[in-house]
């Protein structure tokens, strides 16, 4: 016997995307290296939830984000944030010196798909 509709489907719900990469290499400004803001696209039917995880460091690096141009806020691996279509996100490594880096992954919570893995490097 077949029961239609018994499984929850995510068909038709696309994954969140970013307008450009969050990977950057730059000289630290007062120990900070920032990515610049990128737009988040949240498709219809998607919750907009994104998890920041798989943090990996070379050196001692602080981790922060800014949503929609707001104040930078500390961020730890496993943090999940919710975005609306058109929101912006900017990442920043703090306390960085030349040669240090921070690698992190973003995952779409609705689709359980990796949006990307990014690295911020101090040159």
N, CA, C and O atoms as a GROMACS GRO file, in nm:
protein
  492
    1UNK      N    1   0.084  -0.116   0.000
    1UNK     CA    2   0.000   0.000   0.000
    1UNK      C    3   0.090   0.124   0.000
    1UNK      O    4   0.188   0.128   0.074
    2UNK      N    5   0.059   0.223  -0.081
    2UNK     CA    6   0.137   0.344  -0.094
    2UNK      C    7   0.062   0.459  -0.030
    2UNK      O    8  -0.055   0.484  -0.061
    3UNK      N    9   0.129   0.529   0.059
    3UNK     CA   10   0.071   0.646   0.124
    3UNK      C   11   0.137   0.770   0.066
    3UNK      O   12   0.252   0.798   0.097
    4UNK      N   13   0.068   0.842  -0.016
    4UNK     CA   14   0.121   0.964  -0.074
    4UNK      C   15   0.128   1.074   0.030
    4UNK      O   16   0.038   1.089   0.112
    5UNK      N   17   0.234   1.149   0.024
    5UNK     CA   18   0.247   1.262   0.118
    5UNK      C   19   0.295   1.221   0.255
    5UNK      O   20   0.293   1.302   0.348
    6UNK      N   21   0.339   1.097   0.271
    6UNK     CA   22   0.382   1.053   0.402
    6UNK      C   23   0.525   1.096   0.434
    6UNK      O   24   0.567   1.093   0.550
    7UNK      N   25   0.600   1.137   0.332
    7UNK     CA   26   0.737   1.183   0.354
    7UNK      C   27   0.743   1.333   0.333
    7UNK      O   28   0.682   1.387   0.240
    8UNK      N   29   0.815   1.398   0.419
    8UNK     CA   30   0.833   1.542   0.405
    8UNK      C   31   0.935   1.566   0.294
    8UNK      O   32   1.044   1.510   0.297
    9UNK      N   33   0.899   1.648   0.199
    9UNK     CA   34   0.986   1.673   0.084
    9UNK      C   35   1.045   1.813   0.092
    9UNK      O   36   0.980   1.907   0.136
   10UNK      N   37   1.170   1.825   0.048
   10UNK     CA   38   1.232   1.957   0.036
   10UNK      C   39   1.242   1.996  -0.112
   10UNK      O   40   1.307   2.095  -0.146
   11UNK      N   41   1.177   1.919  -0.199
   11UNK     CA   42   1.178   1.948  -0.342
   11UNK      C   43   1.120   2.088  -0.364
   11UNK      O   44   1.020   2.126  -0.303
   12UNK      N   45   1.184   2.161  -0.452
   12UNK     CA   46   1.136   2.295  -0.482
   12UNK      C   47   1.194   2.401  -0.390
   12UNK      O   48   1.177   2.520  -0.416
   13UNK      N   49   1.262   2.360  -0.286
   13UNK     CA   50   1.327   2.454  -0.195
   13UNK      C   51   1.474   2.459  -0.229
   13UNK      O   52   1.547   2.363  -0.202
   14UNK      N   53   1.518   2.567  -0.287
   14UNK     CA   54   1.660   2.580  -0.320
   14UNK      C   55   1.742   2.609  -0.197
   14UNK      O   56   1.689   2.642  -0.091
   15UNK      N   57   1.872   2.598  -0.212
   15UNK     CA   58   1.964   2.628  -0.103
   15UNK      C   59   2.000   2.776  -0.104
   15UNK      O   60   1.997   2.841  -0.209
   16UNK      N   61   2.034   2.829   0.012
   16UNK     CA   62   2.083   2.966   0.022
   16UNK      C   63   2.215   2.976  -0.054
   16UNK      O   64   2.292   2.880  -0.061
   17UNK      N   65   2.241   3.094  -0.110
   17UNK     CA   66   2.366   3.119  -0.180
   17UNK      C   67   2.420   3.256  -0.139
   17UNK      O   68   2.349   3.337  -0.081
   18UNK      N   69   2.547   3.278  -0.170
   18UNK     CA   70   2.612   3.406  -0.144
   18UNK      C   71   2.643   3.473  -0.277
   18UNK      O   72   2.667   3.405  -0.376
   19UNK      N   73   2.644   3.607  -0.279
   19UNK     CA   74   2.670   3.680  -0.403
   19UNK      C   75   2.816   3.669  -0.447
   19UNK      O   76   2.845   3.686  -0.565
   20UNK      N   77   2.906   3.641  -0.354
   20UNK     CA   78   3.046   3.618  -0.388
   20UNK      C   79   3.113   3.542  -0.273
   20UNK      O   80   3.050   3.516  -0.170
   21UNK      N   81   3.238   3.509  -0.292
   21UNK     CA   82   3.311   3.429  -0.194
   21UNK      C   83   3.345   3.510  -0.069
   21UNK      O   84   3.359   3.632  -0.075
   22UNK      N   85   3.358   3.441   0.042
   22UNK     CA   86   3.404   3.501   0.167
   22UNK      C   87   3.554   3.476   0.189
   22UNK      O   88   3.608   3.513   0.293
   23UNK      N   89   3.620   3.414   0.093
   23UNK     CA   90   3.764   3.391   0.102
   23UNK      C   91   3.837   3.521   0.069
   23UNK      O   92   3.807   3.587  -0.030
   24UNK      N   93   3.934   3.556   0.154
   24UNK     CA   94   4.012   3.677   0.129
   24UNK      C   95   4.151   3.664   0.189
   24UNK      O   96   4.172   3.592   0.286
   25UNK      N   97   4.245   3.735   0.130
   25UNK     CA   98   4.380   3.748   0.182
   25UNK      C   99   4.411   3.897   0.184
   25UNK      O  100   4.400   3.964   0.082
   26UNK      N  101   4.449   3.948   0.300
   26UNK     CA  102   4.478   4.091   0.311
   26UNK      C  103   4.572   4.116   0.428
   26UNK      O  104   4.583   4.034   0.520
   27UNK      N  105   4.638   4.230   0.423
   27UNK     CA  106   4.721   4.272   0.536
   27UNK      C  107   4.629   4.311   0.650
   27UNK      O  108   4.530   4.380   0.628
   28UNK      N  109   4.659   4.270   0.773
   28UNK     CA  110   4.574   4.305   0.886
   28UNK      C  111   4.575   4.456   0.911
   28UNK      O  112   4.678   4.521   0.901
   29UNK      N  113   4.458   4.509   0.944
   29UNK     CA  114   4.445   4.648   0.986
   29UNK      C  115   4.414   4.644   1.134
   29UNK      O  116   4.305   4.605   1.174
   30UNK      N  117   4.509   4.684   1.217
   30UNK     CA  118   4.498   4.675   1.363
   30UNK      C  119   4.464   4.531   1.402
   30UNK      O  120   4.385   4.508   1.494
   31UNK      N  121   4.524   4.434   1.333
   31UNK     CA  122   4.504   4.293   1.363
   31UNK      C  123   4.381   4.230   1.302
   31UNK      O  124   4.357   4.110   1.320
   32UNK      N  125   4.300   4.308   1.228
   32UNK     CA  126   4.176   4.256   1.170
   32UNK      C  127   4.188   4.236   1.020
   32UNK      O  128   4.248   4.317   0.949
   33UNK      N  129   4.128   4.126   0.972
   33UNK     CA  130   4.114   4.102   0.829
   33UNK      C  131   3.967   4.073   0.804
   33UNK      O  132   3.912   3.977   0.858
   34UNK      N  133   3.903   4.156   0.720
   34UNK     CA  134   3.760   4.144   0.692
   34UNK      C  135   3.737   4.103   0.547
   34UNK      O  136   3.819   4.129   0.460
   35UNK      N  137   3.624   4.039   0.524
   35UNK     CA  138   3.591   3.989   0.390
   35UNK      C  139   3.524   4.093   0.302
   35UNK      O  140   3.533   4.083   0.180
   36UNK      N  141   3.460   4.190   0.359
   36UNK     CA  142   3.369   4.275   0.282
   36UNK      C  143   3.233   4.208   0.282
   36UNK      O  144   3.223   4.085   0.290
   37UNK      N  145   3.128   4.286   0.273
   37UNK     CA  146   2.992   4.233   0.281
   37UNK      C  147   2.952   4.163   0.152
   37UNK      O  148   2.984   4.210   0.042
   38UNK      N  149   2.882   4.051   0.165
   38UNK     CA  150   2.823   3.980   0.051
   38UNK      C  151   2.674   3.961   0.079
   38UNK      O  152   2.632   3.952   0.194
   39UNK      N  153   2.595   3.954  -0.029
   39UNK     CA  154   2.451   3.934  -0.015
   39UNK      C  155   2.418   3.787   0.000
   39UNK      O  156   2.482   3.701  -0.061
   40UNK      N  157   2.316   3.758   0.081
   40UNK     CA  158   2.265   3.622   0.098
   40UNK      C  159   2.134   3.612   0.020
   40UNK      O  160   2.044   3.694   0.038
   41UNK      N  161   2.124   3.511  -0.066
   41UNK     CA  162   1.999   3.484  -0.136
   41UNK      C  163   1.929   3.369  -0.066
   41UNK      O  164   1.986   3.260  -0.051
   42UNK      N  165   1.806   3.393  -0.023
   42UNK     CA  166   1.726   3.291   0.044
   42UNK      C  167   1.606   3.262  -0.046
   42UNK      O  168   1.518   3.347  -0.061
   43UNK      N  169   1.600   3.143  -0.106
   43UNK     CA  170   1.490   3.110  -0.197
   43UNK      C  171   1.358   3.088  -0.124
   43UNK      O  172   1.358   3.059  -0.004
   44UNK      N  173   1.246   3.102  -0.193
   44UNK     CA  174   1.115   3.075  -0.133
   44UNK      C  175   1.111   2.934  -0.073
   44UNK      O  176   1.162   2.839  -0.134
   45UNK      N  177   1.052   2.922   0.044
   45UNK     CA  178   1.039   2.792   0.110
   45UNK      C  179   1.159   2.753   0.194
   45UNK      O  180   1.156   2.651   0.262
   46UNK      N  181   1.265   2.834   0.190
   46UNK     CA  182   1.385   2.805   0.268
   46UNK      C  183   1.379   2.889   0.396
   46UNK      O  184   1.338   3.005   0.392
   47UNK      N  185   1.420   2.833   0.508
   47UNK     CA  186   1.413   2.903   0.637
   47UNK      C  187   1.514   3.016   0.649
   47UNK      O  188   1.498   3.106   0.732
   48UNK      N  189   1.620   3.011   0.568
   48UNK     CA  190   1.727   3.111   0.578
   48UNK      C  191   1.827   3.080   0.687
   48UNK      O  192   1.916   3.161   0.713
   49UNK      N  193   1.815   2.966   0.751
   49UNK     CA  194   1.909   2.926   0.857
   49UNK      C  195   2.040   2.878   0.798
   49UNK      O  196   2.042   2.793   0.709
   50UNK      N  197   2.150   2.935   0.847
   50UNK     CA  198   2.284   2.896   0.801
   50UNK      C  199   2.371   2.869   0.923
   50UNK      O  200   2.376   2.949   1.016
   51UNK      N  201   2.439   2.755   0.921
   51UNK     CA  202   2.530   2.718   1.030
   51UNK      C  203   2.674   2.746   0.988
   51UNK      O  204   2.715   2.713   0.877
   52UNK      N  205   2.749   2.807   1.080
   52UNK     CA  206   2.891   2.837   1.063
   52UNK      C  207   2.968   2.735   1.146
   52UNK      O  208   2.956   2.734   1.268
   53UNK      N  209   3.046   2.649   1.080
   53UNK     CA  210   3.116   2.545   1.156
   53UNK      C  211   3.245   2.503   1.089
   53UNK      O  212   3.292   2.568   0.995
   54UNK      N  213   3.303   2.393   1.138
   54UNK     CA  214   3.431   2.340   1.090
   54UNK      C  215   3.541   2.444   1.095
   54UNK      O  216   3.620   2.456   1.001
   55UNK      N  217   3.547   2.519   1.205
   55UNK     CA  218   3.650   2.621   1.220
   55UNK      C  219   3.786   2.555   1.232
   55UNK      O  220   3.804   2.457   1.305
   56UNK      N  221   3.883   2.610   1.159
   56UNK     CA  222   4.020   2.564   1.163
   56UNK      C  223   4.109   2.687   1.162
   56UNK      O  224   4.085   2.782   1.087
   57UNK      N  225   4.213   2.686   1.246
   57UNK     CA  226   4.296   2.805   1.262
   57UNK      C  227   4.444   2.775   1.240
   57UNK      O  228   4.492   2.665   1.269
   58UNK      N  229   4.513   2.874   1.189
   58UNK     CA  230   4.658   2.877   1.187
   58UNK      C  231   4.694   2.999   1.270
   58UNK      O  232   4.680   3.112   1.223
   59UNK      N  233   4.738   2.978   1.392
   59UNK     CA  234   4.763   3.089   1.483
   59UNK      C  235   4.647   3.110   1.578
   59UNK      O  236   4.556   3.027   1.587
   60UNK      N  237   4.650   3.222   1.647
   60UNK     CA  238   4.544   3.256   1.741
   60UNK      C  239   4.456   3.363   1.678
   60UNK      O  240   4.497   3.479   1.668
   61UNK      N  241   4.338   3.324   1.636
   61UNK     CA  242   4.250   3.414   1.561
   61UNK      C  243   4.115   3.423   1.631
   61UNK      O  244   4.058   3.320   1.668
   62UNK      N  245   4.065   3.545   1.650
   62UNK     CA  246   3.928   3.566   1.697
   62UNK      C  247   3.834   3.566   1.578
   62UNK      O  248   3.876   3.600   1.467
   63UNK      N  249   3.709   3.528   1.598
   63UNK     CA  250   3.614   3.514   1.488
   63UNK      C  251   3.492   3.601   1.513
   63UNK      O  252   3.434   3.598   1.621
   64UNK      N  253   3.453   3.678   1.411
   64UNK     CA  254   3.339   3.769   1.423
   64UNK      C  255   3.260   3.773   1.292
   64UNK      O  256   3.312   3.738   1.186
   65UNK      N  257   3.135   3.818   1.303
   65UNK     CA  258   3.052   3.841   1.185
   65UNK      C  259   2.975   3.971   1.205
   65UNK      O  260   2.956   4.018   1.318
   66UNK      N  261   2.932   4.029   1.094
   66UNK     CA  262   2.843   4.145   1.095
   66UNK      C  263   2.729   4.115   0.999
   66UNK      O  264   2.752   4.080   0.883
   67UNK      N  265   2.607   4.129   1.046
   67UNK     CA  266   2.489   4.106   0.963
   67UNK      C  267   2.426   4.241   0.930
   67UNK      O  268   2.398   4.321   1.019
   68UNK      N  269   2.404   4.264   0.802
   68UNK     CA  270   2.340   4.387   0.755
   68UNK      C  271   2.410   4.514   0.802
   68UNK      O  272   2.345   4.614   0.830
   69UNK      N  273   2.542   4.508   0.810
   69UNK     CA  274   2.620   4.627   0.847
   69UNK      C  275   2.618   4.662   0.994
   69UNK      O  276   2.663   4.769   1.033
   70UNK      N  277   2.565   4.572   1.076
   70UNK     CA  278   2.561   4.596   1.220
   70UNK      C  279   2.699   4.578   1.284
   70UNK      O  280   2.798   4.552   1.216
   71UNK      N  281   2.702   4.593   1.414
   71UNK     CA  282   2.827   4.577   1.488
   71UNK      C  283   2.880   4.435   1.472
   71UNK      O  284   2.803   4.339   1.461
   72UNK      N  285   3.013   4.422   1.469
   72UNK     CA  286   3.073   4.289   1.464
   72UNK      C  287   3.049   4.219   1.596
   72UNK      O  288   3.060   4.279   1.703
   73UNK      N  289   3.015   4.090   1.588
   73UNK     CA  290   2.979   4.008   1.703
   73UNK      C  291   3.061   3.880   1.701
   73UNK      O  292   3.084   3.822   1.595
   74UNK      N  293   3.106   3.836   1.819
   74UNK     CA  294   3.184   3.712   1.829
   74UNK      C  295   3.104   3.595   1.774
   74UNK      O  296   2.981   3.591   1.786
   75UNK      N  297   3.174   3.501   1.715
   75UNK     CA  298   3.113   3.386   1.650
   75UNK      C  299   3.192   3.261   1.688
   75UNK      O  300   3.315   3.263   1.686
   76UNK      N  301   3.122   3.154   1.723
   76UNK     CA  302   3.191   3.028   1.753
   76UNK      C  303   3.142   2.920   1.659
   76UNK      O  304   3.032   2.929   1.604
   77UNK      N  305   3.223   2.817   1.640
   77UNK     CA  306   3.188   2.707   1.551
   77UNK      C  307   3.059   2.642   1.598
   77UNK      O  308   3.043   2.611   1.716
   78UNK      N  309   2.967   2.621   1.505
   78UNK     CA  310   2.838   2.560   1.536
   78UNK      C  311   2.726   2.661   1.550
   78UNK      O  312   2.610   2.624   1.567
   79UNK      N  313   2.759   2.791   1.542
   79UNK     CA  314   2.657   2.895   1.551
   79UNK      C  315   2.568   2.891   1.428
   79UNK      O  316   2.616   2.875   1.316
   80UNK      N  317   2.436   2.906   1.450
   80UNK     CA  318   2.341   2.912   1.340
   80UNK      C  319   2.273   3.049   1.343
   80UNK      O  320   2.226   3.093   1.448
   81UNK      N  321   2.268   3.114   1.228
   81UNK     CA  322   2.202   3.244   1.214
   81UNK      C  323   2.094   3.234   1.107
   81UNK      O  324   2.103   3.151   1.017
   82UNK      N  325   1.992   3.319   1.118
   82UNK     CA  326   1.884   3.319   1.020
   82UNK      C  327   1.890   3.446   0.937
   82UNK      O  328   1.904   3.557   0.990
   83UNK      N  329   1.881   3.429   0.805
   83UNK     CA  330   1.888   3.539   0.711
   83UNK      C  331   1.760   3.549   0.630
   83UNK      O  332   1.692   3.449   0.605
   84UNK      N  333   1.727   3.672   0.589
   84UNK     CA  334   1.620   3.695   0.494
   84UNK      C  335   1.685   3.723   0.359
   84UNK      O  336   1.801   3.763   0.353
   85UNK      N  337   1.611   3.702   0.252
   85UNK     CA  338   1.664   3.728   0.119
   85UNK      C  339   1.711   3.874   0.110
   85UNK      O  340   1.637   3.966   0.142
   86UNK      N  341   1.836   3.892   0.064
   86UNK     CA  342   1.891   4.027   0.050
   86UNK      C  343   1.971   4.076   0.169
   86UNK      O  344   2.033   4.182   0.161
   87UNK      N  345   1.971   4.001   0.280
   87UNK     CA  346   2.056   4.037   0.394
   87UNK      C  347   2.202   4.030   0.350
   87UNK      O  348   2.235   3.966   0.250
   88UNK      N  349   2.289   4.095   0.427
   88UNK     CA  350   2.433   4.085   0.401
   88UNK      C  351   2.503   4.022   0.519
   88UNK      O  352   2.456   4.026   0.633
   89UNK      N  353   2.619   3.962   0.489
   89UNK     CA  354   2.705   3.904   0.592
   89UNK      C  355   2.849   3.944   0.561
   89UNK      O  356   2.892   3.942   0.446
   90UNK      N  357   2.922   3.980   0.666
   90UNK     CA  358   3.064   4.011   0.653
   90UNK      C  359   3.135   3.937   0.766
   90UNK      O  360   3.088   3.937   0.880
   91UNK      N  361   3.247   3.875   0.734
   91UNK     CA  362   3.323   3.799   0.832
   91UNK      C  363   3.452   3.874   0.862
   91UNK      O  364   3.504   3.947   0.778
   92UNK      N  365   3.504   3.854   0.986
   92UNK     CA  366   3.628   3.920   1.024
   92UNK      C  367   3.707   3.831   1.120
   92UNK      O  368   3.654   3.780   1.218
   93UNK      N  369   3.836   3.814   1.088
   93UNK     CA  370   3.929   3.750   1.180
   93UNK      C  371   3.997   3.860   1.259
   93UNK      O  372   4.038   3.961   1.202
   94UNK      N  373   4.010   3.842   1.391
   94UNK     CA  374   4.070   3.945   1.476
   94UNK      C  375   4.199   3.892   1.539
   94UNK      O  376   4.220   3.772   1.550
   95UNK      N  377   4.284   3.986   1.580
   95UNK     CA  378   4.410   3.950   1.644
   95UNK      C  379   4.504   3.877   1.550
   95UNK      O  380   4.590   3.800   1.594
   96UNK      N  381   4.490   3.901   1.420
   96UNK     CA  382   4.568   3.827   1.320
   96UNK      C  383   4.702   3.897   1.291
   96UNK      O  384   4.712   4.019   1.291
   97UNK      N  385   4.802   3.813   1.267
   97UNK     CA  386   4.931   3.861   1.219
   97UNK      C  387   4.962   3.788   1.089
   97UNK      O  388   4.901   3.686   1.058
   98UNK      N  389   5.057   3.841   1.014
   98UNK     CA  390   5.091   3.783   0.883
   98UNK      C  391   5.114   3.632   0.893
   98UNK      O  392   5.187   3.584   0.980
   99UNK      N  393   5.050   3.559   0.802
   99UNK     CA  394   5.064   3.414   0.796
   99UNK      C  395   4.956   3.337   0.869
   99UNK      O  396   4.943   3.216   0.850
  100UNK      N  397   4.877   3.404   0.952
  100UNK     CA  398   4.769   3.336   1.023
  100UNK      C  399   4.644   3.330   0.936
  100UNK      O  400   4.623   3.414   0.848
  101UNK      N  401   4.562   3.227   0.961
  101UNK     CA  402   4.440   3.212   0.883
  101UNK      C  403   4.328   3.147   0.964
  101UNK      O  404   4.351   3.089   1.070
  102UNK      N  405   4.207   3.160   0.910
  102UNK     CA  406   4.087   3.101   0.969
  102UNK      C  407   4.006   3.043   0.854
  102UNK      O  408   3.969   3.114   0.761
  103UNK      N  409   3.978   2.914   0.860
  103UNK     CA  410   3.894   2.848   0.761
  103UNK      C  411   3.764   2.806   0.828
  103UNK      O  412   3.764   2.759   0.941
  104UNK      N  413   3.652   2.825   0.757
  104UNK     CA  414   3.520   2.793   0.813
  104UNK      C  415   3.427   2.748   0.701
  104UNK      O  416   3.452   2.774   0.583
  105UNK      N  417   3.319   2.680   0.740
  105UNK     CA  418   3.221   2.628   0.645
  105UNK      C  419   3.085   2.686   0.676
  105UNK      O  420   3.051   2.708   0.793
  106UNK      N  421   3.004   2.712   0.572
  106UNK     CA  422   2.866   2.755   0.586
  106UNK      C  423   2.776   2.646   0.529
  106UNK      O  424   2.799   2.598   0.418
  107UNK      N  425   2.674   2.606   0.605
  107UNK     CA  426   2.582   2.502   0.562
  107UNK      C  427   2.438   2.553   0.569
  107UNK      O  428   2.397   2.611   0.670
  108UNK      N  429   2.363   2.532   0.463
  108UNK     CA  430   2.220   2.567   0.458
  108UNK      C  431   2.144   2.466   0.545
  108UNK      O  432   2.149   2.346   0.520
  109UNK      N  433   2.075   2.515   0.647
  109UNK     CA  434   2.006   2.426   0.741
  109UNK      C  435   1.882   2.359   0.680
  109UNK      O  436   1.850   2.246   0.716
  110UNK      N  437   1.813   2.426   0.589
  110UNK     CA  438   1.692   2.370   0.529
  110UNK      C  439   1.727   2.253   0.439
  110UNK      O  440   1.662   2.148   0.443
  111UNK      N  441   1.829   2.270   0.357
  111UNK     CA  442   1.866   2.168   0.260
  111UNK      C  443   1.979   2.077   0.308
  111UNK      O  444   2.008   1.976   0.243
  112UNK      N  445   2.043   2.110   0.420
  112UNK     CA  446   2.159   2.035   0.469
  112UNK      C  447   2.268   2.025   0.362
  112UNK      O  448   2.332   1.922   0.346
  113UNK      N  449   2.285   2.136   0.289
  113UNK     CA  450   2.386   2.142   0.185
  113UNK      C  451   2.493   2.244   0.221
  113UNK      O  452   2.463   2.350   0.276
  114UNK      N  453   2.618   2.211   0.191
  114UNK     CA  454   2.728   2.304   0.216
  114UNK      C  455   2.721   2.417   0.113
  114UNK      O  456   2.720   2.392  -0.008
  115UNK      N  457   2.716   2.539   0.162
  115UNK     CA  458   2.718   2.657   0.075
  115UNK      C  459   2.860   2.680   0.027
  115UNK      O  460   2.882   2.712  -0.090
  116UNK      N  461   2.956   2.663   0.117
  116UNK     CA  462   3.096   2.681   0.079
  116UNK      C  463   3.188   2.673   0.199
  116UNK      O  464   3.144   2.683   0.313
  117UNK      N  465   3.316   2.654   0.170
  117UNK     CA  466   3.421   2.659   0.270
  117UNK      C  467   3.511   2.776   0.233
  117UNK      O  468   3.551   2.789   0.117
  118UNK      N  469   3.543   2.860   0.330
  118UNK     CA  470   3.611   2.986   0.304
  118UNK      C  471   3.730   3.002   0.397
  118UNK      O  472   3.733   2.946   0.507
  119UNK      N  473   3.830   3.080   0.352
  119UNK     CA  474   3.948   3.106   0.434
  119UNK      C  475   3.981   3.255   0.434
  119UNK      O  476   3.984   3.319   0.329
  120UNK      N  477   4.004   3.307   0.553
  120UNK     CA  478   4.051   3.444   0.571
  120UNK      C  479   4.198   3.433   0.612
  120UNK      O  480   4.230   3.368   0.711
  121UNK      N  481   4.286   3.497   0.534
  121UNK     CA  482   4.430   3.487   0.557
  121UNK      C  483   4.490   3.625   0.574
  121UNK      O  484   4.460   3.717   0.497
  122UNK      N  485   4.576   3.640   0.674
  122UNK     CA  486   4.650   3.764   0.694
  122UNK      C  487   4.781   3.754   0.616
  122UNK      O  488   4.857   3.659   0.632
  123UNK      N  489   4.805   3.855   0.532
  123UNK     CA  490   4.928   3.852   0.451
  123UNK      C  491   5.037   3.940   0.510
  123UNK      O  492   5.146   3.949   0.455
   0.00000   0.00000   0.00000
